[in-house]
Amino acid sequence: MSKFIGLTGAKIIKEKLLEYGVKNITAYSGGAIMGLLDEFHSSKNDNINYYVHTHEQNCGHASTGYAKSSGDIGVSIVTSGPGLTNMLTPMLDSTNDSTPLMVISGQVPTESIGSLAFQECPAVELSKNVTKFSYQFKSVEDIPSMLDKAYYLAINGKKGSVHLDVPKNVLSEIYTEEMADKNRVFDEKFYENSRKNFFMDKYKNCSDKKYLDEIFEIIKNSERPILYLGQGSKGLEEEIEELLINSNLPVTTTIHGLGIVNQKIGNSLKWLGMHGYAPANLAVYYSDCIICVGARFDDRTTGNVNKYGKYAKNIIHVNIEESEIRKNVNSNYNVVCSASEFIEEMNNRFNLNNLDSNNTYNEWWYQIEEWKDKYPFEYNENDRIKTPDIIKEINRNLDDNKEYIFTTGVGNHQMQTAQYIEWSYNKKFLSSGSLGVMGVGIPYGIGAKIANPDKEVIVIDGDSSALMTLTDLKTVKENNIGIKIFILNNETQGMVEVWEKLFFEGRITATKNENNPSFYEVGKSFGINSYYCDDKEDLADTIEIVLMEEGPVLCEIKCENEICLPLVKPGSGLNDMLLYGYEEGEINFDIQDCPS
C-alpha cells in the first residue's frame, strides 16, 4: 500500500477505481461528498468520465443499466442523508437482479455521527439489508482493503450492489507510512475458503463428473424435457446454440434472458412466466425434466409454486449462488457452478454420445408445435393504436446488421415489448425484474448507451413510468446521449388498471393520468428532437423516421390501453392462463397423448 502514502482518502478512492478499470461514473453532488467529486474535475482527471443526473435515483438506475448492458461494474457517487436514501431503490434493484453496482456516499464528519447533524442518516443501517456489503470507513487506513472487498463482492458469485459510506473528514485525511506498514489487504482466497466452510459444501459442483454423467443420462432419457435459461446464461449464445443443435431440447428463458436464444430457431419457446409465451408455460408445467440454468425460480416464472413441476420426475437446478438452491422450488439435482461450466460439460457429453437429435423427443415436439399453432401472442387489433402495434412496427424496422439494446419501464409496455420484439443475438432487453421499478427505462437507457456507444439503444416507456424520471432528459441533452425514447401514452397505469377491471369489480382508484403533460412538448423544451403520433395511419412512417434519426430523439405516441395476454392468474399454475379468444380455465393436457 506504499503507493498511497501522502494521498488523501478522496485521491485513494479515485486511484482504486482506476485500478478496477472503471471508466464512467454517475454522480450527484452535495456538501459531504464534494471532496471526492472534486477529484473527477477535468483539470485533475483525464481517465474517468462522470455524468451528473437530476436525481440520485437516476444515478443509481443509470449505473445499473450500464452494468446490465456491459457486464462491468456500475459506480454511483452521491452525498449524505437524502443522497443516500434516494439510492436505496437502485441498490435493491441491482441486488435483486444480480447486477454489480458500487455506491459511494458522503457522510457527516466522524465526530458528528449520531448527533442528527445536517444531512446525516444511518447509512449503513439502512443499506445493509439491500446490498451484498455495506461499510462505513473509520479512517483513511480502511479505504484500500475495504474498497477491494466491496469490489470483489459486487462482481463475484451472485453479483449485486455494495455500499461504502465515507465521512467527510476521512476524504481529506492523509494516508501515512505507518498505515502502509500495517499492510491490511483483503484476501480473496481466505474469504472464499471461509464461505465454503460456512456452507459446508452442501451441494455438488462441476468437478463431480459422475454426478454430471448422471444428470446427462436423465436429460437424454427424459420424455418431455425443457431447458430454462436465466440471465446467468448471458454471453453463452454460441455454446447454448451448440447444445440445442446436439440435444434438440426445447428452450425458454426468463425475461432477463431475452436475446440469449435466437427466437427464429425451432427450439425456441421464447420466454415464460405470468405474461410469457403460452407454449413455454405449458411445456414447463407438463415437463418431466426441468433443467434450470442461471435462473432462480422466481414467482413470476413459476406461478403457484405448489403447482410447479407437478409432472416433473426431475428438476435440475444450476446456479452460481448456493443460497438460491431449493429456496423456491425443491429441485432434486443441484449443481453450484457458473452456467458456462455446466453448458460446456453437457456439450461435451452430447458431442461424445453423437445422438441423432433429429429423432429425439419427437412426440414431445409434436405436442409443443400444436401449442405454438394454437396459442401465439395475440391482442384485440382494431383501427386504434395499441401498444403491440407500436412494438411490432419498431420490430419491423430493425436492421439485422445492427446491435440493439431495449430498455423499458415496468407495466404492460414492458411485457408487450418482450412479447412482440423478435429477440435474437443482436437484440438485448434490460428492465427491472424482481423489484419491478417503474421509471428505470430512461436512466437504464442512458447507462446502456454510455457503456455501448456503438449500439442502438431504444427506450420503450409508458407514460406512468416516464413521469417518474422525465427530468433526466436534461442528462440526455447535456451529454448528447443518442438514445431513442418512445413514450407510449395511454393516460393510465395500464397493467394495474387492467387488474382493477379483472379483480376489483372495475373500480378505477389510483391509476388514471388524466392531466399528463404533452411529452412531445416536454422533449422539445429540453432541446431534444421530438415527434408525436396519434393516428394509426401515420404510425409506420413516424417510427421509421424516429429510428433513422441521429442523436437523442423522443417520440410520444398516443395509444389505447390493451390487456396483456397471456395472463397467469394469481394463485394459479402455469397452465391456468387468460388467453385471447379462449374461455377462461386451465389447459389440461393428457400425458397419455404424448407417449415415449
N, C-alpha and C positions, 0 to 999 in steps of 0.2 A: 504493500500500500504506500510505498515511499513516494510514488509519483504524485500523490495528493498532498504532500507536505506543503504548507503555506497557502493552500487553496481554501476558499470559503465553502460552506455547505452547499450554497447555490451553484458554485462552479463545479463541485464534485458531482452533483446530480446531473448537470448538463454533460459532463465528461462520461459518466456512466451510461447515459442514454446514447451517446455517440458510440460507445463501446458495444452496445447491444445492436447497433445498426439502425437505430431509429432515424428516419429521415423527415418525418412530418408529425406535428402535434397539433392538438386543438387547445384553445385557451380562452379563459375569461378572467380579467384582472380584478384586483381588489387590494386593500391595504396590506393584508398579511402575506400575500404571495408576490408582491411587486419585486422583491429582492431576487426571486428566481426568474420571473418573466423577463427582467432586465437583461439576463444572460442571453436571451434569444433576439435581442435587438440587432438589427443588421450591421451596426458598427462593431459588434462583438462576435457575431456568429454567422458563418457562411455555410454551415453544414446541416442545420435543421430548420425546415420551414415551419412557420406557425400560422394558424388560421384562427382568427378571433370571431366567435359566433355571437348571436344575440341573446343567448341564454345558456346557462351551464348544461341544462339537459340536452340542448342541441349539440354541445361539445361532446358529451358522452356518446350520444347516438351516432354522430359523425365518425367518431373514433371506432365505434363498434362496426359501422358499415365499412370503414377502412380495413378493419381486421377480418371481417367476414369475407370480403372480396379478395383479399391478398394473402391471407394466412400469416401475415406479420402482426405483431402486437400493436394495438392502438393505444395512444397515450393522450390523456387529458390533464391539463393543469388548471386548477381553479382556486379561488380564495377560501377563506374560512367561513364558518357559520352557514348562511344560506347558499354560499357557493358549493359547499359540500352536500348540504341536504338536497339541493337540486340535482345532485349526481346519483342519488340512491336508486332511482328508477333505471338509468342506464347501467349501473353496476349490477343490479339484479337481472336485468335483461340479458346482459352479456354472460353472466354466470350461468343462468338457466339454459342459454343457447350455446354453451361451451365455446365461448369466443374470448380470446385473450385481450384484456383491457387493463391498463395501468392508470390509476387515478392518483395524482399527487395534489394534495390540498394544503393550503396555508392554515396556520393556527396562531392563536394569540401567543405572546411570549410565555415561556415555561413558568415564570413566576406569577403569571396572571391566570393560569389554568385553574378552573374551579371557582373563579370569582364572578362568573357571569359577565366577563368583560365584553366590550363591544364586538359583535360578530363572533363570539365564541360558541361552539357547540361541542357536545361529547362525540366527536367524530368517529373514533374507533368503536365506541359502544354502539353507535348507530350502524356502522358499515360492516361490522364483523359477521353479521348474520346474512349478508347478501353478497359476500365475497369469499374467495378461497383463503385470503390472508389480509389482515389489516394490522397496521403497526404505526405507532407514533414515535418518531425519533426523540431520544432523550438528549443526545448531543451529536455533534458532527462526527464523532467517533463511530456512531452506529451506521452512518449512511452507506459506506461501500458494501458491507456484508449484508445488511437488511434489504438494500436495493437488489442485490444479487439474488437473495432468497425470493423476494417478491417476483422478480422477472422469471426465475426458474419455475415457480409455481404457476404463473399465468400461462406459460407456453407448454408445460409438460403434463402428461396424463390427460384427464378430462380438463380441457382448458377453461379459463374463466377470468373473472376480474380480481384485481388486487388493489389495495388502497394503502397509501403512505401519507401520513399526516406530519407536516413539518412546522414546528413552532417558528415564529418569526426570527427569534434570536439565533436559532440553530442555522438558519440560512446565512447569517453573517459571521458565525463562529469559524475560527481558523483551525484547520487540521494540523496537528503538531507532530513532531518527530516521535515524541513519547507515545502518541496514539498509534503511529505506524509500527512501532516496536512491539506492540501487543499483538499485531498481525491477526486480527479477527477476520476469518474467512468463512463464508458459507460453503459447507462441504456437501456437494450434491450426492456423492456415494453414501455418506453416512446417513443422510436424510432418507434416501431410497431404501437402505437396509433397515432403518428404523420403521419405515412404513410397512415393509414386507413382514417384519416381525409382528407388527400390530395386527395385520390381517391374517397372520399365521398361514400364509399360502393356502387359503381356503379353497381356491379354485385352480383348475388346470390352466396352463398356458401353451403356447405353440411349440415349446420344447418337448412336450409329451407326444411323440409321434404315434404311439399306439392308440392314444385317445383320439387323435385326428384321423387315424385309419378307421376307427370305429364310427366316427361321425360321417366320414366319406361313404362308408358302406350303408349307413342309414339313409343318407340322401339318395344314393344310387338306387336303393331298393324301395324307396317310397313310391306310393301310387299317385299322391296328389301334393307334391312339394310346392313351396313358394319361397323365393328369395326376397327378403325385405331389407332394404338398404336405407341407412340414415346418413346424416351429414358427416359422420366419422369415416364414410367411404369416399368423401370428396378427393379428387385428384387421382383416382384409380380407374379412370374411364377405360383405358386400354386393357387393363388387367380384368376388369369386370366384363368387357365385351368378349375377351378370350374365354372366360368362364362360361358365359352364356352360349357361345358357339359350341364349346366342348360338351356342355351338360344338357342344353335345351331346357334349362329351368325357366319357368315364368318368373318375372321380376317386377317388383313395385318398390316405390320409395316413399319416404316421408316428404312433406312439403319442403323441408330444408334440403332434401336430396335431389330436387329437380335440376336436371342438367347432367347428373351422373350417368344416366342411361339415355340413349337416343330413342325418343318415343316413336320414331318411324320404324324401328325394327320390330319384328313379330313377337319377340319375347316380352316386350314392354306392356305392363298393365298400369302405366302412368303412375299415379300416386294414390295413396289410400287415406282413409280417415273420415271424419264427420261429413265433409263435403267432397270427399275423394271419389275416384272412379269406381262406379258400382261393381264392375267385374273384379277389380282388385279387392274390394271389401268382401265380396262373396268368395273369392279364391282363398283369402286368409281365413275366413270363417269356416269353410269346409275343408281346409287343407289337413292332411295327415302328418305333414312335416313343415314347420315354420322355421326358416333359417334367418335369424335377425342379426345383421352385421352393422355395427356402428350406429345403432339407434337404441332407444331406452324404453320402448313400450309405453309411451305417454298416453294419457286418457283420450286424446283426440284421435289416436290411431287404433285404440283397442275397443272403443265403445265400452259397454258394461263389462268390466274385467271378469266378472263371474260367468259371463257367457263367451269369453275369449278362448280360442283353442279347444272348443268343445269336441272336435273330431281329431285333434292332433295327438298322435301317438308319441310324437317327439317335438319338442320346442328347443331349438338350438340358439343360444344367445352368445354373441361375440361382442365384447365391449372392452375398451381400454381401462375403464374405471370399475374397480371391484364393487364399489358401493351401489352401482346400478344393477348388478346381478341379483335376480329374484326380488327386486324391490317392488315391482308392479305385477309381474307375471311369474308363476312358478315354473320356470324353464328347467328342463331336466338334463340338458347337456350345456355346459357353460365354459367358455374359454376367455380368459382375461389376456387380451393382446390387442394390437392395432389391427384395423381392418386389412391393411396391406399385407401383414404377415399371414393372416388367415386365408385371404383370397389367393395368395401365392401358393400356400400349402394345398388348397383344394385344386388349383390349376395343375399343379404337379401331379396330383393323383388322377385327375380326369385325363391328362395327357398320357400318363403311363398306361392307363387301362384301355385307351383307344376305343371308347364307346361309340356306337352308332347313334349319334344324337338325334338323327332324323327319325329314328324309331323308338324314341324314349318318351314315356309319359303320354302316349298317343291319345288314350281315352280321356285323360285329364284335359289335354289340349282341345279335344272336340267340344267338351263342355265349356271351357273358357271362351272359345271362339263364339259359341252360341250366346254367351252372356255379352260379349263385345257387340254382337249384332243387335241384341235386344235392348241394351242399356247404355247408349252413348251419353255424353254430356248434352243436355237439351235445355231449352228455355222457351218462353212464350214470345216468339218473334212476331212483330207487327210493324206498323208504319211509324212507330215512335222509337227514338234511340234508347236502347237498353245497354247496360254495361257490357254484356257479351258481344254486342255489335261492335263496340269500340275496340275491345281486346282482339276480336277476330280480324278487324281491319288493320290494327297495328301489326298483328302476326303476318298478315298477307304482304305487308310492305318490308318485312325484314329481309336482309341480304345474307345469304348463306356464307358469303365470304367475309363477313364481319363478325366480331365478337360483341355480345350484348350482356349487360347486367341490368336486371329489372329489380327495382325496389318498390315496396308498397307500404301503405299504412296497414290498418287492421280492420277487417269487416268484409262485406260482400265483394267489394272491388278486389280485395286481396285473394279471396278464394276463386273468384272468376278469372283473375289473371292467371292463377295456377292452372285453371281448367282449360282455358282457350288459347294460351300460347303453346305452340308445339315445341316442347323442350328438347334440346339436343346439346352436344358438347360445346357449341358456340354460344349457348344461352344459359345464364345462371340467374337464380332467383334469391333475393335477400329480403327477409321480412322478420318481424318479431314473432317467434313461435310460442314458447312456453308461457311467457308473461303476457303476450298479446298487447303490446304497447301501441296505442293509436299515436299517430304523429311522427313515426320513425321514417316515413317514406322520403321526405325531403332531406333531412340530415344524413340518413343512410346513403342516399344518392350522392350527396356532397362528398362523403368519405370514400365511397366507391370510386368516384371519378378522380379524386386526388391520388388514390392508390393505383388506378388503372387509366391513365390519361389517354391511352390509345384505343380504349374500348368505348363503345356507345353505352351510355348509362341513361336508362329510361325510368322515370318515376311515374307510377300509376297510383294516384291518390284519390280517396274520397273526400268530399267537402268537409266532413266532420274531422277526419284525420288531418287534413291540410290546415284547418283553422288552428290546430294546436301548435304548429311550428312554422307558420307562414312568415313570421318575421325573419326567418333565416334566408329569405330571398335576398336580403341585404348581403349576406355572406356570399351567396351565389354571384351577385353582381360585382361586389367588391373585389372578388378574386377571379372573375370571369370563368367560373366553373361551368363547363359546357354540358350541362345535363338538360334533358328534355322532360319537362314536367307536364303531365296530363292530370288535370283536376276534374274528376267526374262528379258533377254537381247535381245530385238528386234531392237536395234540400232536406236530408234526413240522415239519421244513423241507420243505414239501410238494413243491416243484419238484425239489429235489436228491434227495429220496427216490425220486421217480419215475425220475430218471436213474440212480440206483443200481440200480433194478429193471430198467431197459431196457438199460443199457450196462455194468453191473458185476456181472452174474450174480446180482442180488438181494442183494448183500452190503450190509446196512444198517450203516454205520460210525459216522457222527457227525451224524445228523440227528434222532434221536428226542428229544422233550421230555417224558419220562415223569414229571417232577416239576414240571410247571407249577404256578404259584400259581392260586388262584381269582381271575381277573381281575375278576370281579364284586365280590368282597370287597375287592380292592385298590382298585378305584374308590371303593367306599364309604369305605374308610379315609382316602382323600384328601378326603372330603366331597363327592364327585361323585355325583349321582343315577345309580344303576346298575340294570341289568336283566340277566336270564340266561334263555337258552333252549336246550333240548337235545331238544325234541320237534317233529317236523315239523308236527304238527297245531297247534302254538302259534306257529309261525314268523310267519305273516301278521299275527296280532294284535300280537305283540311288536314287529315292525318298524313297524307303523302307530303304535303308542303312542310308540315312541322318536322317530320323525320328527316327532311333534306336540309333543314336549317343548320348553320354553323353557330357555335357558341350557345349560351343559355337561352332557352325558349320555354314559354309557358303557354298551355292551351287549355282553356276552360270549355268543357262540353256539358251542356245541359242534357240530362237524361232522366229516364223514369226508373224508379226502384223496381227491382225484379227479385223474386225469391231465388236463392241459390240452392239448386238441387244437383245431386242427391243431398239429403239431409238425414244422417243417422239420428234417430230420435233420442232425446235424453233418457238415459237408463236402459237403452236397448243394445242388443248385439249388432254386429256389423251387417247382419242380413236383414235388419229391420229398418228400411230407409223410406223416406218420402221420395218418390221418383216422378218425373214429369210424365203425365199421361197414363199413370198406373194408379190403381186403387191402393189406399194405404194398407200396409200389413207386411208381415215377414215374408221373405222369399225363401220358400222351403225347397230344398234340393234333395232328392232321394239318392243317398250314397250308392245304392244298388244300381243306379243308372250309369255309374262310372266304374265298371269292374276293372280289375287289374289285368 
